[in-house]
């Protein structure tokens, strides 16, 4: 089974994670896995317990990390004056579930560039939603809302 969030009750899952926090002070991935080993525990069905398929999934996760780990430094003329250097991912995934492409390819292809811009706008908006409760980020949230 494994990773079948559709077949779980979100309230039960959250309660189980909160129980772990209460017992251990924090929620650590290692503790979640240990608790979830019990086939009768609500968290058990969130994991793939078949070592062969779980190993393959882990290797895919490692490959994604390998692809996204590499960065390049870009130098550009900043609109407010001066030259700026920024470090950005060397590879991007313009469309979820599609392959990765080099940032150079994504930025020179009109369609892929638009997809990357849309992806980052979505990420900014999602981040904005996550920090709504913090007044310190209000100016940032307002700027993101204008995108």
Beta strands, then each sheet from edge to edge (+ up, - down):
strand 1: 71-77
strand 2: 83-89
strand 3: 91-92
strand 4: 101-102
sheet 1: 1+ 2-
sheet 2: 3+ 4-
end
